């Protein structure tokens, strides 16, 4: 099974579980540039679950579209646990959805540092009315496409962990 087929299978499962629970979802994406929402909407019937996607690639977009505090981005960095969690809060503030997932990271090939290397991604997800969860992944310098693909898979796993079995 190719990476694409595996992602589409994970997306279909996630959508089926959310639909069965009567839940809707929105995405807030930086390093994936809309690929999470795009992968979800590849699946027929996704409109019953997917409400919207925020592509907040720049720091200004995170602030303007999601209300992420510019001082938080300045102090913690755009690629941080705190910003990922604030992005989830912003999704809930700006949309009526039940579930939110947010990702911010360094896909490469440049842009990394010793503290925040290429392949570092912070993911957060939440269910309205509950505390959001966060995970940090260090995928390594596996290429831009590799980091983005791995991030989509991790995002689906994280959201799935919030759904009823």
N, C-alpha and C positions, 0 to 999 in steps of 0.2 A: 504494500500500500504506500503510495506517495505521501509526502508531507501534506500536500493539498487535499488529498482524499481523507487523510486522518483528521485534518482540521475541519473539513466539511462534515465528517461523521460526528465529531465532537460538538460542532455547532448544531447539528440536527438533534442530537440527544439533549443538549442544553435547552433548545427551543421547545422541544416536546415536554420536558419536565416543567419549564416555566409556564407553558400553555396549560398544562394539566393543573397547575397550582393557581392559575388565573393571574399570573404576574407579568408585568411589563418591564422592559429594560432600556437603559440609555448608556452610551459609552462616552468617555472623555479620554481622548487619545493625543499623546504627544509623539513619542518615537515611532508609533505604528501608523501615524498619519491617516487614520480612518479604516485601516485594514481589519480591525476587529468588527466594526459595524459592517464593513463590506463582506466579510466572511459570513457573518450571521445572515445578511440579506441575500446571499447566494441561495439560501434554502427557501424553497417554495412554501408559502404560508407564514413566513417570518413576520409579516406585517401584523399578525395577531399578537406578537410579543415585542418586537423592536419598535420603540417610539421615535428615537432620534439618536444622533451621534454628534458630539462636539469634537472637532479637530482643533486642538489648542496647541499648535506646534510652537508658537512663540510665547515668551513670558507675558507679553502684552495680551495675547489671546486668553491665556489662563486667567488673567485679571479681569479683562473686559467681559468675557463670555461666562466665566464660572465664579467670578468674585473672589478668586484667590488673592490674598493680600500681597501686594507688591513687596512689602517689607519682609514677609515670610520667604518669598522667593529670593530676595537679596540676602537674607541672613542664613538660610538653610540650603539654598541652591534649588534650581528647578527640578533637579534629579534628587529627590529626597523623600523619605517616608512622610514627612509633614505635608509636603506639597501634594503627594498622591492622595493622602487622606482628605486634604482640603478640596481637591478636585472632585472627590466623591460627594462631599458636602455641597459643592457648587451644583452638581448634577441635580441633587434633590431640591435645591433652592430654585433652579431654573426649569424644572420639568416635573410632571406629575407621576413619574414612574415609580415602580416598586423596588427595582433593583438598579444599581449603578456599578460600573466598573471603570477604573481609571488607571492609565499607565503613563509613566514618564521615565525616560532612560537615555542611554547613550548607545546608539546603534552603530556608530562608526562610519567610515574607517577612522576618522579623526575625532577630536573633541574629548578624549579621555584624559585622565590624569592618574597619578599614583593613588590618590584617595578615591577617585571616581573613574574607574577604568572603562574602556569600551566593553560593552556587554552588560554593564550594570543597569538593572531595571527595577524600579519600584512600582508595585502593583497594589491597588486597593480596591475593595469592593464592599458594597453594603446593601442591606435591605432596609427600606424605610422604617424608621422607628427603632432600629437596632444600631449598636455601635459597629462602625465599619471595621473590616479586617485588612491587614497589610501583610505583604510578603516582599522580600527582597530577593532578587535573583542575580547571580553573577554568571552569565552564560559564557563569558570569555570572548575573545576576539574571533568569533566564528563567521565573520562576514556580516555585512549590513542585512542582507536578506535572511541569514540564519538567526540573527538576534531578533528581527521582527517576527519571523515565523515562530520561534520559541516563545516570544512574548504573547502572541495570540493564543497558543496552546496553554500557557500558564494562566492567562486571563480566563479562559473557559473553565479550567480546573477550579480556579478561585471562586468564580460565580457559582459553579455547580455545587461547591461545598455549602452554599447558602440556601440551596433548594431542598425541599422535602424529598425523601427517597421514594 
